[in-house]
Amino acid sequence: MALWPFGKNNDEPESTYSDETPEVPEEQGPVTGPFDGDTVAIEEFDFTDFSLGLLNLGSMKIPLPKNSQVQVEMGDAGPKMVHLVTEFGRVTPVAFAAPRSAGQWSESTEQITQGMIGDGLTVDVEQGPWGPEVVGTGEHGAIRVIGVEGPRWMLRMTATAPHDKADGLRDLTREITARTFVYRGDNPILAGNSLPVVLPQQLVAQVQQAMQQRNEQQK
């Protein structure tokens, strides 16, 4: 699976054939995210080879992988978490407010590691495209947490998969991360707090129906 099979939209006509050898800029490389949505326009990118649609959560915009679904985890007071359910496992995206200085992910990796150890998991820290990734392995599967720091935000992706699909979900989660846009905005939010999530109207209707059914069952 290629890690970055996407690029910017280009409406200019294709170049005609030439037998001259084109010059390639030495520092030209793949276009990768996650992107700061407040400064980079998502409309300039083409994700159609990877995605079936765009999940707009307000503080995040995430191109959904093909053969995936969106799942809303319910809490006592309503929606608690949004998950992407894929053929390999589940990915949970969360964006946090962060200080202007770097280092929040380094602090988080230690906390995540200790939490996994406390849950009885075997923990390793692996190097990924954006730095350290925390991997916890247990009897029934593996959990991988990827963190990326941006300007005044931090994106965290938590991937959970059975053992035989863990490698596939690792690759897919990195693909999703590379295409995610984070919108920090100008509102004052304490560093470490999650950025607000706004559910699309279609999901809101499904959540309301689920809450109504749960209330009826409780009665």
Phi and psi restraints in degrees (value plus and minus 20) as a CYANA .aco file:
   2 ALA   PHI     -90.2   -50.2
   2 ALA   PSI     120.1   160.1
   3 LEU   PHI     -99.1   -59.1
   3 LEU   PSI     -51.8   -11.8
   4 TRP   PHI    -149.7  -109.7
   4 TRP   PSI      36.8    76.8
   5 PRO   PHI    -104.7   -64.7
   5 PRO   PSI      41.1    81.1
   6 PHE   PHI    -175.4  -135.4
   6 PHE   PSI     147.3   187.3
   7 GLY   PHI    -179.3  -139.3
   7 GLY   PSI    -196.8  -156.8
   8 LYS   PHI     -96.4   -56.4
   8 LYS   PSI     129.2   169.2
   9 ASN   PHI     -82.3   -42.3
   9 ASN   PSI     123.9   163.9
  10 ASN   PHI    -159.6  -119.6
  10 ASN   PSI      86.5   126.5
  11 ASP   PHI    -110.1   -70.1
  11 ASP   PSI     -20.0    20.0
  12 GLU   PHI     -93.9   -53.9
  12 GLU   PSI     129.1   169.1
  13 PRO   PHI     -83.5   -43.5
  13 PRO   PSI     131.4   171.4
  14 GLU   PHI     -87.1   -47.1
  14 GLU   PSI     126.5   166.5
  15 SER   PHI     -89.9   -49.9
  15 SER   PSI     127.8   167.8
  16 THR   PHI     -98.3   -58.3
  16 THR   PSI     142.6   182.6
  17 TYR   PHI     -87.1   -47.1
  17 TYR   PSI     121.3   161.3
  18 SER   PHI    -163.9  -123.9
  18 SER   PSI     121.0   161.0
  19 ASP   PHI    -107.5   -67.5
  19 ASP   PSI     -15.2    24.8
  20 GLU   PHI    -101.6   -61.6
  20 GLU   PSI     122.5   162.5
  21 THR   PHI     -94.6   -54.6
  21 THR   PSI     100.3   140.3
  22 PRO   PHI     -90.2   -50.2
  22 PRO   PSI     129.5   169.5
  23 GLU   PHI    -107.5   -67.5
  23 GLU   PSI     109.8   149.8
  24 VAL   PHI    -128.2   -88.2
  24 VAL   PSI     103.9   143.9
  25 PRO   PHI     -77.9   -37.9
  25 PRO   PSI     118.4   158.4
  26 GLU   PHI     -82.9   -42.9
  26 GLU   PSI     -56.1   -16.1
  27 GLU   PHI    -115.5   -75.5
  27 GLU   PSI     -11.6    28.4
  28 GLN   PHI     -92.4   -52.4
  28 GLN   PSI     109.8   149.8
  29 GLY   PHI    -161.9  -121.9
  29 GLY   PSI    -195.5  -155.5
  30 PRO   PHI     -87.0   -47.0
  30 PRO   PSI     126.8   166.8
  31 VAL   PHI    -105.6   -65.6
  31 VAL   PSI      95.8   135.8
  32 THR   PHI    -151.0  -111.0
  32 THR   PSI     134.9   174.9
  33 GLY   PHI    -131.7   -91.7
  33 GLY   PSI    -179.9  -139.9
  34 PRO   PHI     -88.9   -48.9
  34 PRO   PSI     135.5   175.5
  35 PHE   PHI    -127.8   -87.8
  35 PHE   PSI     131.8   171.8
  36 ASP   PHI    -104.0   -64.0
  36 ASP   PSI      84.7   124.7
  37 GLY   PHI     -85.2   -45.2
  37 GLY   PSI     -39.1     0.9
  38 ASP   PHI     -95.5   -55.5
  38 ASP   PSI     -35.4     4.6
  39 THR   PHI    -145.2  -105.2
  39 THR   PSI     -34.4     5.6
  40 VAL   PHI    -141.9  -101.9
  40 VAL   PSI     109.0   149.0
  41 ALA   PHI    -105.0   -65.0
  41 ALA   PSI     102.8   142.8
  42 ILE   PHI     -86.7   -46.7
  42 ILE   PSI     -44.7    -4.7
  43 GLU   PHI     -84.7   -44.7
  43 GLU   PSI     -36.8     3.2
  44 GLU   PHI    -100.6   -60.6
  44 GLU   PSI     -23.4    16.6
  45 PHE   PHI    -134.7   -94.7
  45 PHE   PSI     130.3   170.3
  46 ASP   PHI    -136.4   -96.4
  46 ASP   PSI      92.7   132.7
  47 PHE   PHI    -132.4   -92.4
  47 PHE   PSI      -4.8    35.2
  48 THR   PHI     -85.4   -45.4
  48 THR   PSI     -43.9    -3.9
  49 ASP   PHI     -93.1   -53.1
  49 ASP   PSI     -36.0     4.0
  50 PHE   PHI    -134.9   -94.9
  50 PHE   PSI     -53.1   -13.1
  51 SER   PHI    -133.5   -93.5
  51 SER   PSI     130.4   170.4
  52 LEU   PHI    -118.9   -78.9
  52 LEU   PSI     -26.8    13.2
  53 GLY   PHI     148.1   188.1
  53 GLY   PSI     156.3   196.3
  54 LEU   PHI    -130.9   -90.9
  54 LEU   PSI     106.1   146.1
  55 LEU   PHI    -114.7   -74.7
  55 LEU   PSI      92.9   132.9
  56 ASN   PHI    -121.3   -81.3
  56 ASN   PSI      88.8   128.8
  57 LEU   PHI    -127.5   -87.5
  57 LEU   PSI      -3.8    36.2
  58 GLY   PHI      64.3   104.3
  58 GLY   PSI     -92.9   -52.9
  59 SER   PHI    -102.9   -62.9
  59 SER   PSI     -29.9    10.1
  60 MET   PHI    -161.3  -121.3
  60 MET   PSI     123.9   163.9
  61 LYS   PHI    -144.1  -104.1
  61 LYS   PSI     103.1   143.1
  62 ILE   PHI    -147.6  -107.6
  62 ILE   PSI      96.3   136.3
  63 PRO   PHI     -84.1   -44.1
  63 PRO   PSI     100.1   140.1
  64 LEU   PHI     -96.5   -56.5
  64 LEU   PSI     111.4   151.4
  65 PRO   PHI     -83.6   -43.6
  65 PRO   PSI     131.0   171.0
  66 LYS   PHI     -81.9   -41.9
  66 LYS   PSI     129.8   169.8
  67 ASN   PHI      43.6    83.6
  67 ASN   PSI      16.1    56.1
  68 SER   PHI    -148.3  -108.3
  68 SER   PSI     143.8   183.8
  69 GLN   PHI    -156.1  -116.1
  69 GLN   PSI     140.7   180.7
  70 VAL   PHI    -122.4   -82.4
  70 VAL   PSI     111.7   151.7
  71 GLN   PHI    -143.7  -103.7
  71 GLN   PSI     111.3   151.3
  72 VAL   PHI    -125.1   -85.1
  72 VAL   PSI      99.4   139.4
  73 GLU   PHI    -104.6   -64.6
  73 GLU   PSI     108.4   148.4
  74 MET   PHI    -114.1   -74.1
  74 MET   PSI     120.2   160.2
  75 GLY   PHI    -132.8   -92.8
  75 GLY   PSI    -194.4  -154.4
  76 ASP   PHI     -84.3   -44.3
  76 ASP   PSI     -52.8   -12.8
  77 ALA   PHI    -119.9   -79.9
  77 ALA   PSI     -15.4    24.6
  78 GLY   PHI     111.3   151.3
  78 GLY   PSI    -173.4  -133.4
  79 PRO   PHI     -79.3   -39.3
  79 PRO   PSI     114.5   154.5
  80 LYS   PHI    -131.7   -91.7
  80 LYS   PSI     -60.5   -20.5
  81 MET   PHI    -175.4  -135.4
  81 MET   PSI     130.0   170.0
  82 VAL   PHI    -130.5   -90.5
  82 VAL   PSI     110.1   150.1
  83 HIS   PHI    -140.7  -100.7
  83 HIS   PSI     129.6   169.6
  84 LEU   PHI    -124.0   -84.0
  84 LEU   PSI      95.9   135.9
  85 VAL   PHI    -116.9   -76.9
  85 VAL   PSI      97.7   137.7
  86 THR   PHI    -136.4   -96.4
  86 THR   PSI     158.4   198.4
  87 GLU   PHI     -88.3   -48.3
  87 GLU   PSI     -37.9     2.1
  88 PHE   PHI    -120.1   -80.1
  88 PHE   PSI     -46.3    -6.3
  89 GLY   PHI     142.0   182.0
  89 GLY   PSI    -178.8  -138.8
  90 ARG   PHI    -135.1   -95.1
  90 ARG   PSI     117.8   157.8
  91 VAL   PHI    -139.9   -99.9
  91 VAL   PSI     109.9   149.9
  92 THR   PHI    -136.8   -96.8
  92 THR   PSI      90.4   130.4
  93 PRO   PHI    -113.1   -73.1
  93 PRO   PSI     116.6   156.6
  94 VAL   PHI    -161.5  -121.5
  94 VAL   PSI     114.8   154.8
  95 ALA   PHI    -131.5   -91.5
  95 ALA   PSI     118.4   158.4
  96 PHE   PHI    -140.1  -100.1
  96 PHE   PSI     131.5   171.5
  97 ALA   PHI     -92.1   -52.1
  97 ALA   PSI     126.4   166.4
  98 ALA   PHI    -162.7  -122.7
  98 ALA   PSI     136.1   176.1
  99 PRO   PHI     -90.3   -50.3
  99 PRO   PSI     146.6   186.6
 100 ARG   PHI     -86.3   -46.3
 100 ARG   PSI     -50.7   -10.7
 101 SER   PHI    -100.7   -60.7
 101 SER   PSI     128.3   168.3
 102 ALA   PHI     -97.3   -57.3
 102 ALA   PSI     148.0   188.0
 103 GLY   PHI     102.9   142.9
 103 GLY   PSI     -28.7    11.3
 104 GLN   PHI     -86.4   -46.4
 104 GLN   PSI     -57.6   -17.6
 105 TRP   PHI     -89.0   -49.0
 105 TRP   PSI     -55.6   -15.6
 106 SER   PHI     -80.5   -40.5
 106 SER   PSI     -61.3   -21.3
 107 GLU   PHI     -87.6   -47.6
 107 GLU   PSI     -58.1   -18.1
 108 SER   PHI     -87.6   -47.6
 108 SER   PSI     -56.7   -16.7
 109 THR   PHI     -81.0   -41.0
 109 THR   PSI     -57.8   -17.8
 110 GLU   PHI     -86.4   -46.4
 110 GLU   PSI     -63.3   -23.3
 111 GLN   PHI     -85.0   -45.0
 111 GLN   PSI     -62.7   -22.7
 112 ILE   PHI     -84.5   -44.5
 112 ILE   PSI     -62.6   -22.6
 113 THR   PHI     -79.6   -39.6
 113 THR   PSI     -68.5   -28.5
 114 GLN   PHI     -84.0   -44.0
 114 GLN   PSI     -56.9   -16.9
 115 GLY   PHI     -85.1   -45.1
 115 GLY   PSI     -61.8   -21.8
 116 MET   PHI     -86.0   -46.0
 116 MET   PSI     -61.5   -21.5
 117 ILE   PHI     -81.3   -41.3
 117 ILE   PSI     -61.0   -21.0
 118 GLY   PHI     -83.3   -43.3
 118 GLY   PSI     -45.8    -5.8
 119 ASP   PHI    -107.2   -67.2
 119 ASP   PSI     -16.0    24.0
 120 GLY   PHI      65.9   105.9
 120 GLY   PSI      -3.7    36.3
 121 LEU   PHI    -110.6   -70.6
 121 LEU   PSI     133.1   173.1
 122 THR   PHI    -106.7   -66.7
 122 THR   PSI     106.3   146.3
 123 VAL   PHI    -136.0   -96.0
 123 VAL   PSI     114.5   154.5
 124 ASP   PHI    -148.8  -108.8
 124 ASP   PSI     132.8   172.8
 125 VAL   PHI    -133.7   -93.7
 125 VAL   PSI      96.0   136.0
 126 GLU   PHI    -129.1   -89.1
 126 GLU   PSI     133.1   173.1
 127 GLN   PHI    -108.6   -68.6
 127 GLN   PSI     105.6   145.6
 128 GLY   PHI    -135.1   -95.1
 128 GLY   PSI    -189.9  -149.9
 129 PRO   PHI     -80.8   -40.8
 129 PRO   PSI     -46.9    -6.9
 130 TRP   PHI    -131.6   -91.6
 130 TRP   PSI     -11.8    28.2
 131 GLY   PHI     101.8   141.8
 131 GLY   PSI    -174.3  -134.3
 132 PRO   PHI     -87.4   -47.4
 132 PRO   PSI     119.1   159.1
 133 GLU   PHI    -142.8  -102.8
 133 GLU   PSI     112.5   152.5
 134 VAL   PHI    -112.1   -72.1
 134 VAL   PSI     106.1   146.1
 135 VAL   PHI    -142.2  -102.2
 135 VAL   PSI     101.2   141.2
 136 GLY   PHI    -131.4   -91.4
 136 GLY   PSI     112.7   152.7
 137 THR   PHI    -139.7   -99.7
 137 THR   PSI     110.3   150.3
 138 GLY   PHI    -150.0  -110.0
 138 GLY   PSI    -189.0  -149.0
 139 GLU   PHI     -83.5   -43.5
 139 GLU   PSI     -58.1   -18.1
 140 HIS   PHI    -122.9   -82.9
 140 HIS   PSI     -26.8    13.2
 141 GLY   PHI     148.5   188.5
 141 GLY   PSI    -184.1  -144.1
 142 ALA   PHI    -151.0  -111.0
 142 ALA   PSI     127.4   167.4
 143 ILE   PHI    -141.2  -101.2
 143 ILE   PSI     107.5   147.5
 144 ARG   PHI    -140.7  -100.7
 144 ARG   PSI     110.4   150.4
 145 VAL   PHI    -137.4   -97.4
 145 VAL   PSI     101.1   141.1
 146 ILE   PHI    -129.4   -89.4
 146 ILE   PSI     113.0   153.0
 147 GLY   PHI    -147.3  -107.3
 147 GLY   PSI     119.8   159.8
 148 VAL   PHI    -156.1  -116.1
 148 VAL   PSI     109.7   149.7
 149 GLU   PHI    -114.9   -74.9
 149 GLU   PSI     114.5   154.5
 150 GLY   PHI    -140.4  -100.4
 150 GLY   PSI    -188.6  -148.6
 151 PRO   PHI     -91.7   -51.7
 151 PRO   PSI      82.3   122.3
 152 ARG   PHI      49.0    89.0
 152 ARG   PSI      -0.1    39.9
 153 TRP   PHI    -168.3  -128.3
 153 TRP   PSI     141.2   181.2
 154 MET   PHI    -155.4  -115.4
 154 MET   PSI     111.7   151.7
 155 LEU   PHI    -122.1   -82.1
 155 LEU   PSI     111.0   151.0
 156 ARG   PHI    -143.5  -103.5
 156 ARG   PSI     107.9   147.9
 157 MET   PHI    -135.2   -95.2
 157 MET   PSI     104.2   144.2
 158 THR   PHI    -131.7   -91.7
 158 THR   PSI      98.8   138.8
 159 ALA   PHI    -132.9   -92.9
 159 ALA   PSI     107.2   147.2
 160 THR   PHI    -142.9  -102.9
 160 THR   PSI     106.8   146.8
 161 ALA   PHI    -169.9  -129.9
 161 ALA   PSI     134.3   174.3
 162 PRO   PHI     -86.0   -46.0
 162 PRO   PSI     142.3   182.3
 163 HIS   PHI     -76.9   -36.9
 163 HIS   PSI     -61.4   -21.4
 164 ASP   PHI     -95.1   -55.1
 164 ASP   PSI     -27.9    12.1
 165 LYS   PHI    -139.6   -99.6
 165 LYS   PSI     -13.0    27.0
 166 ALA   PHI     -84.0   -44.0
 166 ALA   PSI     -60.5   -20.5
 167 ASP   PHI     -86.7   -46.7
 167 ASP   PSI     -60.2   -20.2
 168 GLY   PHI     -83.4   -43.4
 168 GLY   PSI     -60.9   -20.9
 169 LEU   PHI     -90.9   -50.9
 169 LEU   PSI     -54.2   -14.2
 170 ARG   PHI     -76.5   -36.5
 170 ARG   PSI     -69.9   -29.9
 171 ASP   PHI     -84.5   -44.5
 171 ASP   PSI     -62.5   -22.5
 172 LEU   PHI     -87.7   -47.7
 172 LEU   PSI     -58.7   -18.7
 173 THR   PHI     -83.8   -43.8
 173 THR   PSI     -58.9   -18.9
 174 ARG   PHI     -85.4   -45.4
 174 ARG   PSI     -56.0   -16.0
 175 GLU   PHI     -83.4   -43.4
 175 GLU   PSI     -64.7   -24.7
 176 ILE   PHI     -83.5   -43.5
 176 ILE   PSI     -64.8   -24.8
 177 THR   PHI     -78.6   -38.6
 177 THR   PSI     -60.4   -20.4
 178 ALA   PHI     -86.6   -46.6
 178 ALA   PSI     -37.0     3.0
 179 ARG   PHI    -131.1   -91.1
 179 ARG   PSI     -18.3    21.7
 180 THR   PHI    -103.4   -63.4
 180 THR   PSI     121.7   161.7
 181 PHE   PHI    -133.6   -93.6
 181 PHE   PSI     112.7   152.7
 182 VAL   PHI    -132.4   -92.4
 182 VAL   PSI     115.0   155.0
 183 TYR   PHI    -137.2   -97.2
 183 TYR   PSI      79.9   119.9
 184 ARG   PHI     -96.5   -56.5
 184 ARG   PSI     -59.1   -19.1
 185 GLY   PHI      51.2    91.2
 185 GLY   PSI    -194.7  -154.7
 186 ASP   PHI    -126.4   -86.4
 186 ASP   PSI     -22.1    17.9
 187 ASN   PHI     -87.7   -47.7
 187 ASN   PSI     119.3   159.3
 188 PRO   PHI     -89.8   -49.8
 188 PRO   PSI      99.5   139.5
 189 ILE   PHI    -153.0  -113.0
 189 ILE   PSI     109.9   149.9
 190 LEU   PHI     -83.1   -43.1
 190 LEU   PSI     114.1   154.1
 191 ALA   PHI     -76.6   -36.6
 191 ALA   PSI     113.8   153.8
 192 GLY   PHI      80.6   120.6
 192 GLY   PSI     -38.7     1.3
 193 ASN   PHI    -102.4   -62.4
 193 ASN   PSI     125.0   165.0
 194 SER   PHI     -91.6   -51.6
 194 SER   PSI     124.9   164.9
 195 LEU   PHI     -92.3   -52.3
 195 LEU   PSI     124.9   164.9
 196 PRO   PHI     -83.2   -43.2
 196 PRO   PSI     121.0   161.0
 197 VAL   PHI    -130.3   -90.3
 197 VAL   PSI     111.0   151.0
 198 VAL   PHI    -134.3   -94.3
 198 VAL   PSI     100.2   140.2
 199 LEU   PHI     -97.0   -57.0
 199 LEU   PSI     121.2   161.2
 200 PRO   PHI     -79.9   -39.9
 200 PRO   PSI     133.6   173.6
 201 GLN   PHI     -77.0   -37.0
 201 GLN   PSI     -58.5   -18.5
 202 GLN   PHI     -82.2   -42.2
 202 GLN   PSI     -61.1   -21.1
 203 LEU   PHI     -89.7   -49.7
 203 LEU   PSI     -55.7   -15.7
 204 VAL   PHI     -79.0   -39.0
 204 VAL   PSI     -64.2   -24.2
 205 ALA   PHI     -82.4   -42.4
 205 ALA   PSI     -61.2   -21.2
 206 GLN   PHI     -86.6   -46.6
 206 GLN   PSI     -58.7   -18.7
 207 VAL   PHI     -86.0   -46.0
 207 VAL   PSI     -63.7   -23.7
 208 GLN   PHI     -80.4   -40.4
 208 GLN   PSI     -60.3   -20.3
 209 GLN   PHI     -84.8   -44.8
 209 GLN   PSI     -61.8   -21.8
 210 ALA   PHI     -85.1   -45.1
 210 ALA   PSI     -60.3   -20.3
 211 MET   PHI     -86.2   -46.2
 211 MET   PSI     -58.5   -18.5
 212 GLN   PHI     -84.3   -44.3
 212 GLN   PSI     -62.3   -22.3
 213 GLN   PHI     -85.1   -45.1
 213 GLN   PSI     -58.2   -18.2
 214 ARG   PHI     -87.4   -47.4
 214 ARG   PSI     -61.1   -21.1
 215 ASN   PHI     -82.5   -42.5
 215 ASN   PSI     -59.1   -19.1
 216 GLU   PHI     -85.7   -45.7
 216 GLU   PSI     -57.7   -17.7
 217 GLN   PHI     -87.6   -47.6
 217 GLN   PSI     -57.1   -17.1
 218 GLN   PHI     -87.4   -47.4
 218 GLN   PSI     -53.5   -13.5
